[in-house]
């Protein structure tokens, strides 16, 4: 069989669901949820809808006082805060660096163990 690559998870609904369950069992499900929400955010064209989701993403996943906060570098957090402070700066790329950090974390820290499960 072909070797499963991390990126394939996002192309197959069954694999995505299995990886989601796997991450949730390891108390890391919020990282995957954040990445998926950022993908949705990046497609929003309406400025008011984009602002509303940006605030929700920040409050849920970026604000360190949230019980679902993900681990992001200070630089990425500052970038997001700066763009949130002036909604006219919000673009489809506002959360891109955060998404990359979270996906790298999942790929490096969880995906290798996921490959060892019966889901693959």
C-alpha positions as a LaTeX table, in Angstrom:
\begin{tabular}{lrrr}
\hline
Residue & $x$ (\AA) & $y$ (\AA) & $z$ (\AA) \\
\hline
Unk1 & 0.00 & 0.00 & 0.00 \\
Unk2 & 1.01 & 3.60 & $-0.56$ \\
Unk3 & 2.41 & 5.47 & 2.39 \\
Unk4 & $-0.15$ & 7.80 & 3.91 \\
Unk5 & 0.96 & 11.42 & 3.84 \\
Unk6 & $-0.29$ & 13.96 & 6.39 \\
Unk7 & $-1.97$ & 16.07 & 3.70 \\
Unk8 & $-4.11$ & 13.09 & 2.62 \\
Unk9 & $-6.04$ & 13.29 & 5.88 \\
Unk10 & $-7.76$ & 16.45 & 4.70 \\
Unk11 & $-8.81$ & 14.89 & 1.39 \\
Unk12 & $-10.65$ & 11.86 & 2.82 \\
Unk13 & $-13.63$ & 12.26 & 5.12 \\
Unk14 & $-13.12$ & 8.91 & 6.89 \\
Unk15 & $-9.45$ & 9.59 & 7.58 \\
Unk16 & $-10.25$ & 13.10 & 8.78 \\
Unk17 & $-12.84$ & 11.75 & 11.21 \\
Unk18 & $-10.44$ & 9.06 & 12.47 \\
Unk19 & $-7.67$ & 11.63 & 12.95 \\
Unk20 & $-10.11$ & 13.94 & 14.74 \\
Unk21 & $-11.06$ & 11.15 & 17.17 \\
Unk22 & $-7.37$ & 10.31 & 17.63 \\
Unk23 & $-6.51$ & 13.94 & 18.42 \\
Unk24 & $-9.46$ & 14.30 & 20.80 \\
Unk25 & $-8.33$ & 11.21 & 22.70 \\
Unk26 & $-4.97$ & 12.93 & 23.18 \\
Unk27 & $-6.46$ & 16.27 & 24.21 \\
Unk28 & $-5.35$ & 17.95 & 20.99 \\
Unk29 & $-8.62$ & 18.11 & 19.07 \\
Unk30 & $-8.81$ & 21.88 & 19.34 \\
Unk31 & $-5.72$ & 22.12 & 17.13 \\
Unk32 & $-7.40$ & 20.26 & 14.28 \\
Unk33 & $-10.65$ & 22.16 & 14.77 \\
Unk34 & $-8.74$ & 25.46 & 14.66 \\
Unk35 & $-7.04$ & 24.51 & 11.38 \\
Unk36 & $-10.38$ & 23.56 & 9.83 \\
Unk37 & $-12.02$ & 26.79 & 11.03 \\
Unk38 & $-9.15$ & 28.81 & 9.55 \\
Unk39 & $-9.76$ & 27.12 & 6.21 \\
Unk40 & $-13.39$ & 28.28 & 6.40 \\
Unk41 & $-12.29$ & 31.76 & 7.49 \\
Unk42 & $-9.99$ & 32.09 & 4.48 \\
Unk43 & $-12.94$ & 31.67 & 2.09 \\
Unk44 & $-15.14$ & 34.40 & 3.61 \\
Unk45 & $-15.50$ & 37.46 & 1.41 \\
Unk46 & $-17.97$ & 39.54 & 3.45 \\
Unk47 & $-16.01$ & 41.87 & 5.74 \\
Unk48 & $-18.53$ & 41.71 & 8.60 \\
Unk49 & $-18.69$ & 37.90 & 8.48 \\
Unk50 & $-14.89$ & 37.75 & 8.33 \\
Unk51 & $-14.58$ & 40.03 & 11.36 \\
Unk52 & $-17.13$ & 38.00 & 13.34 \\
Unk53 & $-15.33$ & 34.72 & 12.65 \\
Unk54 & $-11.92$ & 36.32 & 13.33 \\
Unk55 & $-13.12$ & 37.40 & 16.77 \\
Unk56 & $-14.57$ & 33.95 & 17.43 \\
Unk57 & $-11.31$ & 32.27 & 16.36 \\
Unk58 & $-9.30$ & 34.59 & 18.56 \\
Unk59 & $-11.54$ & 34.19 & 21.61 \\
Unk60 & $-11.75$ & 30.40 & 21.24 \\
Unk61 & $-8.29$ & 29.35 & 20.09 \\
Unk62 & $-5.78$ & 32.22 & 20.38 \\
Unk63 & $-6.63$ & 33.96 & 23.65 \\
Unk64 & $-4.55$ & 32.13 & 26.24 \\
Unk65 & $-7.31$ & 32.49 & 28.85 \\
Unk66 & $-9.55$ & 30.24 & 26.75 \\
Unk67 & $-9.72$ & 26.60 & 27.88 \\
Unk68 & $-9.41$ & 25.63 & 24.18 \\
Unk69 & $-6.38$ & 27.80 & 23.40 \\
Unk70 & $-3.79$ & 26.31 & 21.06 \\
Unk71 & $-0.07$ & 26.80 & 21.46 \\
Unk72 & 1.10 & 29.57 & 19.13 \\
Unk73 & 4.27 & 31.62 & 19.02 \\
Unk74 & 4.13 & 35.11 & 20.51 \\
Unk75 & 4.92 & 36.56 & 17.10 \\
Unk76 & 1.86 & 34.92 & 15.52 \\
Unk77 & $-0.39$ & 35.99 & 18.39 \\
Unk78 & 0.83 & 39.60 & 18.09 \\
Unk79 & 0.20 & 39.55 & 14.33 \\
Unk80 & $-3.38$ & 38.37 & 14.84 \\
Unk81 & $-3.99$ & 40.94 & 17.60 \\
Unk82 & $-2.68$ & 43.74 & 15.37 \\
Unk83 & $-5.01$ & 42.82 & 12.54 \\
Unk84 & $-7.98$ & 42.38 & 14.90 \\
Unk85 & $-7.34$ & 45.85 & 16.34 \\
Unk86 & $-8.04$ & 47.32 & 12.89 \\
Unk87 & $-10.66$ & 45.18 & 11.14 \\
Unk88 & $-9.79$ & 46.79 & 7.80 \\
Unk89 & $-6.52$ & 44.84 & 8.01 \\
Unk90 & $-8.27$ & 41.49 & 8.26 \\
Unk91 & $-7.59$ & 39.40 & 5.18 \\
Unk92 & $-8.01$ & 35.75 & 4.23 \\
Unk93 & $-4.38$ & 35.34 & 5.33 \\
Unk94 & $-4.76$ & 36.76 & 8.87 \\
Unk95 & $-4.61$ & 33.30 & 10.46 \\
Unk96 & $-2.36$ & 31.60 & 7.87 \\
Unk97 & 0.78 & 31.53 & 10.03 \\
Unk98 & $-1.25$ & 30.21 & 12.96 \\
Unk99 & $-2.65$ & 27.47 & 10.74 \\
Unk100 & 0.84 & 26.50 & 9.60 \\
Unk101 & 2.10 & 26.31 & 13.20 \\
Unk102 & $-0.84$ & 24.16 & 14.29 \\
Unk103 & $-0.59$ & 21.84 & 11.29 \\
Unk104 & 3.16 & 21.40 & 11.85 \\
Unk105 & 2.45 & 20.54 & 15.48 \\
Unk106 & $-0.15$ & 17.94 & 14.48 \\
Unk107 & 2.04 & 16.54 & 11.72 \\
Unk108 & 5.13 & 16.20 & 13.90 \\
Unk109 & 3.63 & 15.30 & 17.28 \\
Unk110 & 0.48 & 13.29 & 16.47 \\
Unk111 & 0.54 & 12.02 & 12.90 \\
Unk112 & 3.39 & 9.51 & 13.43 \\
Unk113 & 1.42 & 7.81 & 16.24 \\
Unk114 & $-1.79$ & 7.97 & 14.20 \\
Unk115 & $-0.02$ & 5.99 & 11.45 \\
Unk116 & 0.48 & 3.17 & 13.95 \\
Unk117 & $-3.25$ & 2.80 & 14.61 \\
Unk118 & $-5.64$ & 0.48 & 12.81 \\
Unk119 & $-7.20$ & 3.52 & 11.09 \\
Unk120 & $-4.39$ & 3.63 & 8.51 \\
\hline
\end{tabular}
